[in-house]
Amino acid sequence: MHLLLVEDDDMLAEAVRDGLQRAGYTVDRAPDAPAARLALTDHAYHAVLLDLGLPGGSGLAVLQGLRARYDATPVLIITARDQLSDRIHGLDAGADDYVAKPFQLDELCARLRAVVRRSQGRVSPLISHGKVCIDPAKRVVTRDGEPVSLSVHEYRTLLALMEKRGWVVTRDQLQDAVYGGSSSIESNTIAVYIHQLRRKLGDDLIVTVHGFGYRVGEERA
Ligand code: CA
């Protein structure tokens, strides 16, 4: 199981990472908000441990960005014991649970197992168009009922288009959906993902709207 630990306190982060690794988890660590955003756009984690007070931005904003692109990765917030309002805001922003500092590793592991289990059983509306269907909670894409393997970036491109089926989605909007607003992206990368998606899911799924962007399905009046 692959986890992202977002925590700026080096000593705490090291201790938690050691403990989680001993418990059998693979742990990436992000020490600030930009590193967290980058890690979350480049990898699909089983769960995220998220401190709220971070250099370079708040953990809450990282969480909101994740949920804004329909990423349902389970998130466990790490809060100071007395910050009740943080917990409430975190849960409202789409966190699955929280642990208060200082915490025991046993408790952390138990809560992690619980949020991952719940997320796997999560039922969400499916998004489908023609033969293609997405289950956003499970991040599974099927064509004619058969699973299709997509990269994280291909998946996000497809999700952004399918969410807005019938409407044109601009390249800028797609880049936002795929990279979570990080800049310095090669401008032709979206075209590459579209090409891959057509190859894997059929030429007729995604329409190029020259000068604007792309669309799935018939244009809406
Ligand atoms: Ca902190």
Boltz pocket constraint, residues with backbone or C-beta under 6 A from the ligand:
constraints:
  - pocket:
      binder: B
      contacts: [[A, 7], [A, 8], [A, 9], [A, 51], [A, 52], [A, 53], [A, 54]]
      max_distance: 6.0
